[in-house]
Amino acid sequence: MDIKELRKLSDAELKTKIRETKEELFTKRMQQANGTLEKPTELRTLRKNVAKMKTILKERELDGGNK
C-alpha cells in the first residue's frame, strides 16, 4: 500500500488496517513454518506496511491532530 493512500485514512481505519495486517502476517508466518509459503518476501512487505502505519499514527499523535 502506498504511503499517500495510508495518510488519507483516519486513525480508526489505520488501527483496523494494522490489526488486519498483523493477522495476515501471523498467517504467513505459520505458512512459512509449515513450508507452504510461496513468496517469502511477503513477510518483509507486511512488516514494513505495519511500520508505515504505526509511523503515521505516531506522527499524528505528536502533531496533536492539527492537520
mmCIF file as gemmi writes it, N, C-alpha and C atoms, coordinates in Angstrom:
data_model
loop_
_atom_site.group_PDB
_atom_site.id
_atom_site.type_symbol
_atom_site.label_atom_id
_atom_site.label_alt_id
_atom_site.label_comp_id
_atom_site.label_asym_id
_atom_site.label_entity_id
_atom_site.label_seq_id
_atom_site.pdbx_PDB_ins_code
_atom_site.Cartn_x
_atom_site.Cartn_y
_atom_site.Cartn_z
_atom_site.occupancy
_atom_site.B_iso_or_equiv
_atom_site.pdbx_formal_charge
_atom_site.auth_seq_id
_atom_site.auth_asym_id
_atom_site.pdbx_PDB_model_num
ATOM 1 N N . MET Axp A 1 ? 0.843 -1.17 0 1 0 ? 1 A 1
ATOM 2 C CA . MET Axp A 1 ? 0 0 0 1 0 ? 1 A 1
ATOM 3 C C . MET Axp A 1 ? 0.893 1.239 0 1 0 ? 1 A 1
ATOM 4 N N . ASP Axp A 2 ? 0.516 2.206 -0.774 1 0 ? 2 A 1
ATOM 5 C CA . ASP Axp A 2 ? 1.287 3.428 -0.921 1 0 ? 2 A 1
ATOM 6 C C . ASP Axp A 2 ? 1.108 4.323 0.303 1 0 ? 2 A 1
ATOM 7 N N . ILE Axp A 3 ? 2.15 5.052 0.662 1 0 ? 3 A 1
ATOM 8 C CA . ILE Axp A 3 ? 2.117 5.925 1.83 1 0 ? 3 A 1
ATOM 9 C C . ILE Axp A 3 ? 1.072 7.032 1.674 1 0 ? 3 A 1
ATOM 10 N N . LYS Axp A 4 ? 0.861 7.505 0.458 1 0 ? 4 A 1
ATOM 11 C CA . LYS Axp A 4 ? -0.135 8.548 0.227 1 0 ? 4 A 1
ATOM 12 C C . LYS Axp A 4 ? -1.539 8.035 0.522 1 0 ? 4 A 1
ATOM 13 N N . GLU Axp A 5 ? -1.791 6.79 0.16 1 0 ? 5 A 1
ATOM 14 C CA . GLU Axp A 5 ? -3.095 6.188 0.434 1 0 ? 5 A 1
ATOM 15 C C . GLU Axp A 5 ? -3.294 6.011 1.937 1 0 ? 5 A 1
ATOM 16 N N . LEU Axp A 6 ? -2.232 5.619 2.63 1 0 ? 6 A 1
ATOM 17 C CA . LEU Axp A 6 ? -2.326 5.413 4.076 1 0 ? 6 A 1
ATOM 18 C C . LEU Axp A 6 ? -2.587 6.725 4.81 1 0 ? 6 A 1
ATOM 19 N N . ARG Axp A 7 ? -1.989 7.803 4.353 1 0 ? 7 A 1
ATOM 20 C CA . ARG Axp A 7 ? -2.163 9.103 5.011 1 0 ? 7 A 1
ATOM 21 C C . ARG Axp A 7 ? -3.598 9.623 4.874 1 0 ? 7 A 1
ATOM 22 N N . LYS Axp A 8 ? -4.328 9.169 3.872 1 0 ? 8 A 1
ATOM 23 C CA . LYS Axp A 8 ? -5.707 9.6 3.671 1 0 ? 8 A 1
ATOM 24 C C . LYS Axp A 8 ? -6.675 8.924 4.651 1 0 ? 8 A 1
ATOM 25 N N . LEU Axp A 9 ? -6.253 7.813 5.251 1 0 ? 9 A 1
ATOM 26 C CA . LEU Axp A 9 ? -7.112 7.074 6.163 1 0 ? 9 A 1
ATOM 27 C C . LEU Axp A 9 ? -7.189 7.762 7.517 1 0 ? 9 A 1
ATOM 28 N N . SER Axp A 10 ? -8.312 7.563 8.201 1 0 ? 10 A 1
ATOM 29 C CA . SER Axp A 10 ? -8.461 8.118 9.547 1 0 ? 10 A 1
ATOM 30 C C . SER Axp A 10 ? -7.698 7.24 10.538 1 0 ? 10 A 1
ATOM 31 N N . ASP Axp A 11 ? -7.585 7.717 11.778 1 0 ? 11 A 1
ATOM 32 C CA . ASP Axp A 11 ? -6.875 6.959 12.804 1 0 ? 11 A 1
ATOM 33 C C . ASP Axp A 11 ? -7.534 5.602 13.052 1 0 ? 11 A 1
ATOM 34 N N . ALA Axp A 12 ? -8.851 5.596 13.11 1 0 ? 12 A 1
ATOM 35 C CA . ALA Axp A 12 ? -9.57 4.346 13.359 1 0 ? 12 A 1
ATOM 36 C C . ALA Axp A 12 ? -9.355 3.355 12.217 1 0 ? 12 A 1
ATOM 37 N N . GLU Axp A 13 ? -9.379 3.872 10.993 1 0 ? 13 A 1
ATOM 38 C CA . GLU Axp A 13 ? -9.156 2.997 9.839 1 0 ? 13 A 1
ATOM 39 C C . GLU Axp A 13 ? -7.733 2.448 9.838 1 0 ? 13 A 1
ATOM 40 N N . LEU Axp A 14 ? -6.772 3.282 10.234 1 0 ? 14 A 1
ATOM 41 C CA . LEU Axp A 14 ? -5.384 2.825 10.303 1 0 ? 14 A 1
ATOM 42 C C . LEU Axp A 14 ? -5.217 1.724 11.348 1 0 ? 14 A 1
ATOM 43 N N . LYS Axp A 15 ? -5.849 1.907 12.506 1 0 ? 15 A 1
ATOM 44 C CA . LYS Axp A 15 ? -5.751 0.891 13.561 1 0 ? 15 A 1
ATOM 45 C C . LYS Axp A 15 ? -6.366 -0.427 13.104 1 0 ? 15 A 1
ATOM 46 N N . THR Axp A 16 ? -7.485 -0.347 12.404 1 0 ? 16 A 1
ATOM 47 C CA . THR Axp A 16 ? -8.116 -1.548 11.864 1 0 ? 16 A 1
ATOM 48 C C . THR Axp A 16 ? -7.208 -2.211 10.841 1 0 ? 16 A 1
ATOM 49 N N . LYS Axp A 17 ? -6.614 -1.406 9.987 1 0 ? 17 A 1
ATOM 50 C CA . LYS Axp A 17 ? -5.719 -1.915 8.95 1 0 ? 17 A 1
ATOM 51 C C . LYS Axp A 17 ? -4.487 -2.576 9.568 1 0 ? 17 A 1
ATOM 52 N N . ILE Axp A 18 ? -3.959 -1.986 10.65 1 0 ? 18 A 1
ATOM 53 C CA . ILE Axp A 18 ? -2.813 -2.576 11.341 1 0 ? 18 A 1
ATOM 54 C C . ILE Axp A 18 ? -3.183 -3.951 11.882 1 0 ? 18 A 1
ATOM 55 N N . ARG Axp A 19 ? -4.358 -4.035 12.517 1 0 ? 19 A 1
ATOM 56 C CA . ARG Axp A 19 ? -4.795 -5.317 13.081 1 0 ? 19 A 1
ATOM 57 C C . ARG Axp A 19 ? -4.942 -6.371 11.991 1 0 ? 19 A 1
ATOM 58 N N . GLU Axp A 20 ? -5.546 -5.996 10.872 1 0 ? 20 A 1
ATOM 59 C CA . GLU Axp A 20 ? -5.731 -6.939 9.766 1 0 ? 20 A 1
ATOM 60 C C . GLU Axp A 20 ? -4.39 -7.388 9.186 1 0 ? 20 A 1
ATOM 61 N N . THR Axp A 21 ? -3.465 -6.454 9.061 1 0 ? 21 A 1
ATOM 62 C CA . THR Axp A 21 ? -2.156 -6.775 8.503 1 0 ? 21 A 1
ATOM 63 C C . THR Axp A 21 ? -1.38 -7.69 9.438 1 0 ? 21 A 1
ATOM 64 N N . LYS Axp A 22 ? -1.493 -7.457 10.748 1 0 ? 22 A 1
ATOM 65 C CA . LYS Axp A 22 ? -0.82 -8.327 11.716 1 0 ? 22 A 1
ATOM 66 C C . LYS Axp A 22 ? -1.388 -9.738 11.673 1 0 ? 22 A 1
ATOM 67 N N . GLU Axp A 23 ? -2.701 -9.845 11.49 1 0 ? 23 A 1
ATOM 68 C CA . GLU Axp A 23 ? -3.317 -11.164 11.372 1 0 ? 23 A 1
ATOM 69 C C . GLU Axp A 23 ? -2.816 -11.88 10.12 1 0 ? 23 A 1
ATOM 70 N N . GLU Axp A 24 ? -2.697 -11.151 9.029 1 0 ? 24 A 1
ATOM 71 C CA . GLU Axp A 24 ? -2.189 -11.723 7.787 1 0 ? 24 A 1
ATOM 72 C C . GLU Axp A 24 ? -0.726 -12.133 7.951 1 0 ? 24 A 1
ATOM 73 N N . LEU Axp A 25 ? 0.045 -11.328 8.663 1 0 ? 25 A 1
ATOM 74 C CA . LEU Axp A 25 ? 1.442 -11.636 8.919 1 0 ? 25 A 1
ATOM 75 C C . LEU Axp A 25 ? 1.567 -12.925 9.741 1 0 ? 25 A 1
ATOM 76 N N . PHE Axp A 26 ? 0.694 -13.076 10.728 1 0 ? 26 A 1
ATOM 77 C CA . PHE Axp A 26 ? 0.692 -14.296 11.531 1 0 ? 26 A 1
ATOM 78 C C . PHE Axp A 26 ? 0.417 -15.519 10.658 1 0 ? 26 A 1
ATOM 79 N N . THR Axp A 27 ? -0.574 -15.395 9.774 1 0 ? 27 A 1
ATOM 80 C CA . THR Axp A 27 ? -0.916 -16.493 8.869 1 0 ? 27 A 1
ATOM 81 C C . THR Axp A 27 ? 0.269 -16.849 7.979 1 0 ? 27 A 1
ATOM 82 N N . LYS Axp A 28 ? 0.94 -15.828 7.463 1 0 ? 28 A 1
ATOM 83 C CA . LYS Axp A 28 ? 2.099 -16.058 6.59 1 0 ? 28 A 1
ATOM 84 C C . LYS Axp A 28 ? 3.238 -16.725 7.352 1 0 ? 28 A 1
ATOM 85 N N . ARG Axp A 29 ? 3.418 -16.338 8.616 1 0 ? 29 A 1
ATOM 86 C CA . ARG Axp A 29 ? 4.469 -16.968 9.43 1 0 ? 29 A 1
ATOM 87 C C . ARG Axp A 29 ? 4.166 -18.444 9.651 1 0 ? 29 A 1
ATOM 88 N N . MET Axp A 30 ? 2.906 -18.756 9.853 1 0 ? 30 A 1
ATOM 89 C CA . MET Axp A 30 ? 2.532 -20.163 10.023 1 0 ? 30 A 1
ATOM 90 C C . MET Axp A 30 ? 2.777 -20.939 8.727 1 0 ? 30 A 1
ATOM 91 N N . GLN Axp A 31 ? 2.473 -20.315 7.6 1 0 ? 31 A 1
ATOM 92 C CA . GLN Axp A 31 ? 2.736 -20.962 6.315 1 0 ? 31 A 1
ATOM 93 C C . GLN Axp A 31 ? 4.231 -21.186 6.128 1 0 ? 31 A 1
ATOM 94 N N . GLN Axp A 32 ? 5.044 -20.23 6.567 1 0 ? 32 A 1
ATOM 95 C CA . GLN Axp A 32 ? 6.492 -20.375 6.444 1 0 ? 32 A 1
ATOM 96 C C . GLN Axp A 32 ? 6.983 -21.531 7.321 1 0 ? 32 A 1
ATOM 97 N N . ALA Axp A 33 ? 6.425 -21.646 8.511 1 0 ? 33 A 1
ATOM 98 C CA . ALA Axp A 33 ? 6.821 -22.724 9.414 1 0 ? 33 A 1
ATOM 99 C C . ALA Axp A 33 ? 6.447 -24.086 8.838 1 0 ? 33 A 1
ATOM 100 N N . ASN Axp A 34 ? 5.32 -24.143 8.118 1 0 ? 34 A 1
ATOM 101 C CA . ASN Axp A 34 ? 4.874 -25.393 7.509 1 0 ? 34 A 1
ATOM 102 C C . ASN Axp A 34 ? 5.562 -25.673 6.183 1 0 ? 34 A 1
ATOM 103 N N . GLY Axp A 35 ? 6.224 -24.655 5.646 1 0 ? 35 A 1
ATOM 104 C CA . GLY Axp A 35 ? 6.9 -24.819 4.363 1 0 ? 35 A 1
ATOM 105 C C . GLY Axp A 35 ? 6.001 -24.621 3.163 1 0 ? 35 A 1
ATOM 106 N N . THR Axp A 36 ? 4.864 -23.967 3.361 1 0 ? 36 A 1
ATOM 107 C CA . THR Axp A 36 ? 3.919 -23.765 2.26 1 0 ? 36 A 1
ATOM 108 C C . THR Axp A 36 ? 3.885 -22.324 1.753 1 0 ? 36 A 1
ATOM 109 N N . LEU Axp A 37 ? 4.753 -21.465 2.291 1 0 ? 37 A 1
ATOM 110 C CA . LEU Axp A 37 ? 4.775 -20.065 1.872 1 0 ? 37 A 1
ATOM 111 C C . LEU Axp A 37 ? 5.481 -19.965 0.529 1 0 ? 37 A 1
ATOM 112 N N . GLU Axp A 38 ? 4.779 -19.412 -0.461 1 0 ? 38 A 1
ATOM 113 C CA . GLU Axp A 38 ? 5.327 -19.336 -1.812 1 0 ? 38 A 1
ATOM 114 C C . GLU Axp A 38 ? 6.243 -18.129 -1.999 1 0 ? 38 A 1
ATOM 115 N N . LYS Axp A 39 ? 5.896 -16.997 -1.401 1 0 ? 39 A 1
ATOM 116 C CA . LYS Axp A 39 ? 6.689 -15.774 -1.58 1 0 ? 39 A 1
ATOM 117 C C . LYS Axp A 39 ? 7.187 -15.289 -0.212 1 0 ? 39 A 1
ATOM 118 N N . PRO Axp A 40 ? 8.398 -15.64 0.16 1 0 ? 40 A 1
ATOM 119 C CA . PRO Axp A 40 ? 8.93 -15.208 1.458 1 0 ? 40 A 1
ATOM 120 C C . PRO Axp A 40 ? 9.054 -13.693 1.59 1 0 ? 40 A 1
ATOM 121 N N . THR Axp A 41 ? 9.112 -12.99 0.486 1 0 ? 41 A 1
ATOM 122 C CA . THR Axp A 41 ? 9.227 -11.535 0.554 1 0 ? 41 A 1
ATOM 123 C C . THR Axp A 41 ? 7.951 -10.874 1.069 1 0 ? 41 A 1
ATOM 124 N N . GLU Axp A 42 ? 6.848 -11.614 1.082 1 0 ? 42 A 1
ATOM 125 C CA . GLU Axp A 42 ? 5.593 -11.067 1.611 1 0 ? 42 A 1
ATOM 126 C C . GLU Axp A 42 ? 5.731 -10.722 3.091 1 0 ? 42 A 1
ATOM 127 N N . LEU Axp A 43 ? 6.519 -11.504 3.816 1 0 ? 43 A 1
ATOM 128 C CA . LEU Axp A 43 ? 6.71 -11.231 5.239 1 0 ? 43 A 1
ATOM 129 C C . LEU Axp A 43 ? 7.343 -9.859 5.445 1 0 ? 43 A 1
ATOM 130 N N . ARG Axp A 44 ? 8.372 -9.565 4.682 1 0 ? 44 A 1
ATOM 131 C CA . ARG Axp A 44 ? 9.052 -8.276 4.79 1 0 ? 44 A 1
ATOM 132 C C . ARG Axp A 44 ? 8.107 -7.139 4.416 1 0 ? 44 A 1
ATOM 133 N N . THR Axp A 45 ? 7.354 -7.335 3.351 1 0 ? 45 A 1
ATOM 134 C CA . THR Axp A 45 ? 6.423 -6.301 2.894 1 0 ? 45 A 1
ATOM 135 C C . THR Axp A 45 ? 5.359 -6.011 3.951 1 0 ? 45 A 1
ATOM 136 N N . LEU Axp A 46 ? 4.815 -7.056 4.55 1 0 ? 46 A 1
ATOM 137 C CA . LEU Axp A 46 ? 3.789 -6.868 5.576 1 0 ? 46 A 1
ATOM 138 C C . LEU Axp A 46 ? 4.358 -6.16 6.8 1 0 ? 46 A 1
ATOM 139 N N . ARG Axp A 47 ? 5.563 -6.551 7.23 1 0 ? 47 A 1
ATOM 140 C CA . ARG Axp A 47 ? 6.189 -5.883 8.376 1 0 ? 47 A 1
ATOM 141 C C . ARG Axp A 47 ? 6.42 -4.404 8.093 1 0 ? 47 A 1
ATOM 142 N N . LYS Axp A 48 ? 6.864 -4.098 6.881 1 0 ? 48 A 1
ATOM 143 C CA . LYS Axp A 48 ? 7.106 -2.7 6.518 1 0 ? 48 A 1
ATOM 144 C C . LYS Axp A 48 ? 5.804 -1.91 6.47 1 0 ? 48 A 1
ATOM 145 N N . ASN Axp A 49 ? 4.738 -2.526 6.001 1 0 ? 49 A 1
ATOM 146 C CA . ASN Axp A 49 ? 3.441 -1.845 5.963 1 0 ? 49 A 1
ATOM 147 C C . ASN Axp A 49 ? 2.951 -1.513 7.36 1 0 ? 49 A 1
ATOM 148 N N . VAL Axp A 50 ? 3.131 -2.451 8.302 1 0 ? 50 A 1
ATOM 149 C CA . VAL Axp A 50 ? 2.732 -2.195 9.689 1 0 ? 50 A 1
ATOM 150 C C . VAL Axp A 50 ? 3.551 -1.031 10.244 1 0 ? 50 A 1
ATOM 151 N N . ALA Axp A 51 ? 4.836 -1.024 9.964 1 0 ? 51 A 1
ATOM 152 C CA . ALA Axp A 51 ? 5.701 0.052 10.45 1 0 ? 51 A 1
ATOM 153 C C . ALA Axp A 51 ? 5.277 1.404 9.871 1 0 ? 51 A 1
ATOM 154 N N . LYS Axp A 52 ? 4.927 1.43 8.592 1 0 ? 52 A 1
ATOM 155 C CA . LYS Axp A 52 ? 4.472 2.68 7.969 1 0 ? 52 A 1
ATOM 156 C C . LYS Axp A 52 ? 3.22 3.2 8.659 1 0 ? 52 A 1
ATOM 157 N N . MET Axp A 53 ? 2.269 2.305 8.91 1 0 ? 53 A 1
ATOM 158 C CA . MET Axp A 53 ? 1.012 2.726 9.528 1 0 ? 53 A 1
ATOM 159 C C . MET Axp A 53 ? 1.237 3.214 10.952 1 0 ? 53 A 1
ATOM 160 N N . LYS Axp A 54 ? 2.095 2.527 11.702 1 0 ? 54 A 1
ATOM 161 C CA . LYS Axp A 54 ? 2.385 2.953 13.07 1 0 ? 54 A 1
ATOM 162 C C . LYS Axp A 54 ? 3.098 4.305 13.079 1 0 ? 54 A 1
ATOM 163 N N . THR Axp A 55 ? 3.964 4.528 12.101 1 0 ? 55 A 1
ATOM 164 C CA . THR Axp A 55 ? 4.669 5.799 11.998 1 0 ? 55 A 1
ATOM 165 C C . THR Axp A 55 ? 3.687 6.93 11.741 1 0 ? 55 A 1
ATOM 166 N N . ILE Axp A 56 ? 2.74 6.713 10.865 1 0 ? 56 A 1
ATOM 167 C CA . ILE Axp A 56 ? 1.739 7.741 10.572 1 0 ? 56 A 1
ATOM 168 C C . ILE Axp A 56 ? 0.924 8.066 11.821 1 0 ? 56 A 1
ATOM 169 N N . LEU Axp A 57 ? 0.515 7.039 12.569 1 0 ? 57 A 1
ATOM 170 C CA . LEU Axp A 57 ? -0.241 7.272 13.8 1 0 ? 57 A 1
ATOM 171 C C . LEU Axp A 57 ? 0.584 8.059 14.811 1 0 ? 57 A 1
ATOM 172 N N . LYS Axp A 58 ? 1.852 7.713 14.945 1 0 ? 58 A 1
ATOM 173 C CA . LYS Axp A 58 ? 2.723 8.412 15.898 1 0 ? 58 A 1
ATOM 174 C C . LYS Axp A 58 ? 2.933 9.862 15.481 1 0 ? 58 A 1
ATOM 175 N N . GLU Axp A 59 ? 3.113 10.104 14.184 1 0 ? 59 A 1
ATOM 176 C CA . GLU Axp A 59 ? 3.264 11.478 13.694 1 0 ? 59 A 1
ATOM 177 C C . GLU Axp A 59 ? 2.027 12.311 14.031 1 0 ? 59 A 1
ATOM 178 N N . ARG Axp A 60 ? 0.879 11.722 13.832 1 0 ? 60 A 1
ATOM 179 C CA . ARG Axp A 60 ? -0.369 12.441 14.142 1 0 ? 60 A 1
ATOM 180 C C . ARG Axp A 60 ? -0.493 12.711 15.645 1 0 ? 60 A 1
ATOM 181 N N . GLU Axp A 61 ? -0.068 11.737 16.445 1 0 ? 61 A 1
ATOM 182 C CA . GLU Axp A 61 ? -0.137 11.901 17.906 1 0 ? 61 A 1
ATOM 183 C C . GLU Axp A 61 ? 0.786 13.035 18.349 1 0 ? 61 A 1
ATOM 184 N N . LEU Axp A 62 ? 1.996 13.063 17.814 1 0 ? 62 A 1
ATOM 185 C CA . LEU Axp A 62 ? 2.951 14.093 18.2 1 0 ? 62 A 1
ATOM 186 C C . LEU Axp A 62 ? 2.54 15.464 17.676 1 0 ? 62 A 1
ATOM 187 N N . ASP Axp A 63 ? 1.894 15.486 16.525 1 0 ? 63 A 1
ATOM 188 C CA . ASP Axp A 63 ? 1.428 16.739 15.943 1 0 ? 63 A 1
ATOM 189 C C . ASP Axp A 63 ? 0.211 17.285 16.695 1 0 ? 63 A 1
ATOM 190 N N . GLY Axp A 64 ? -0.45 16.424 17.416 1 0 ? 64 A 1
ATOM 191 C CA . GLY Axp A 64 ? -1.622 16.842 18.166 1 0 ? 64 A 1
ATOM 192 C C . GLY Axp A 64 ? -2.885 16.873 17.332 1 0 ? 64 A 1
ATOM 193 N N . GLY Axp A 65 ? -2.845 16.249 16.169 1 0 ? 65 A 1
ATOM 194 C CA . GLY Axp A 65 ? -4.013 16.218 15.306 1 0 ? 65 A 1
ATOM 195 C C . GLY Axp A 65 ? -4.317 17.552 14.665 1 0 ? 65 A 1
ATOM 196 N N . ASN Axp A 66 ? -3.314 18.383 14.465 1 0 ? 66 A 1
ATOM 197 C CA . ASN Axp A 66 ? -3.523 19.716 13.895 1 0 ? 66 A 1
ATOM 198 C C . ASN Axp A 66 ? -3.731 19.716 12.396 1 0 ? 66 A 1
ATOM 199 N N . LYS Axp A 67 ? -3.54 18.582 11.739 1 0 ? 67 A 1
ATOM 200 C CA . LYS Axp A 67 ? -3.659 18.556 10.272 1 0 ? 67 A 1
ATOM 201 C C . LYS Axp A 67 ? -5.057 18.409 9.818 1 0 ? 67 A 1
